[in-house]
Amino acid sequence: MDSAPVKPTKPRRKIRWKKVITWGAVGFVVLAVLIQFVPYGRNHTNPPVTMEPAWDSPRTRELAVRACFDCHSNETTWPWYSNVAPISWYTQRDVDEGRADINFSEWDRPQEETDEIVKSVRDGEMPPWIYLPTHPDARLSPAERQALIQGLTATFGPGTQDQRGSSLAGAVATPASSLPE
């Protein structure tokens, strides 16, 4: 019997890992540069403070400033890395969402989540763990956390809602003109 001619096989190409890694790194750098042109994440505005809650004490306000104000007020400190994508996207989203839920600088408008303030701090949800490495001042000791919980409870009460959706407790607010600098 005749056997079919055997086709010569092509030699396998050797993978040149150095070349793959080099081109991968070049692609990563090009992508990192290109995403800097995405226009989201650089709206670093701090609108004016119109009204703050009537804090039960200066200590409660001081603890809230340390742990909450960067995302939940119009007094955000924008660090250098908040200008570098994709971190800027994440930071901008967190501040936008935080201000939409609770904004301690606009207490003259209805606040969405006043019932959740104390619960979020008590349960350790706020400030979020990812925020703490770059904002060590926001890390509260157990005693400070307890003082903040007690102060927020005294300021906002049990969270009873009025018709506008904002908490009845703390309804007497501090006008922006009389706030400490």
C-alpha positions, 0 to 999 in steps of 0.5 A, a space after each residue: 500500500 501506498 502511504 500518503 506523503 508526510 507533510 513537513 511540520 513547521 518548527 514551533 516558534 519559541 515564545 520570547 517572553 522578554 518581548 511579550 513583557 516589553 510590549 505589555 509594559 509599553 501597552 500599559 503605559 500608553 493606556 495609562 497616559 490615554 485614560 488621563 484624557 477622560 474628562 471624568 474625575 476632575 470636577 474638584 469643586 467645593 460649593 459654598 457652605 450654606 448651612 451646617 447641622 446644629 452640632 451637639 458639641 464642638 467635639 462631635 463636629 471635630 470628629 465628623 470633620 476628621 472622619 466624614 467631611 471629605 466625602 460628606 461636605 463641601 469642604 473636601 480636601 482634594 489630594 494630588 492623586 485625585 487628579 490621576 485616573 483611574 483613582 480620580 474617577 473613584 474619588 470623584 464618584 465617592 464624593 459625588 455619592 457622599 454629598 448626595 446622601 448626606 452633605 453636612 455643608 448644605 443642611 438647608 436642603 433635604 438629606 437622603 440618609 440621615 437615618 443611617 448616619 449613626 448606624 453606618 459609624 457604629 457598624 464600621 461602614 464609615 469611614 470606609 476601610 479603603 479611605 483610611 490608608 491615605 487619610 490616617 487622621 480619619 482613623 478613629 480610636 474606639 473611644 473617638 468612635 464611641 464619642 462620635 456615635 454619641 454626638 451624632 445620636 445627640 445631634 440627629 436624634 432617633 432619625 424621625 423623618 419630617 415631610 421633606 425627608 430630613 431628620 427632625 433632630 438637628 433641624 435647627 442648623 447653623 448658618 454658614 456665616 457663623 461657622 468656625 474657620 
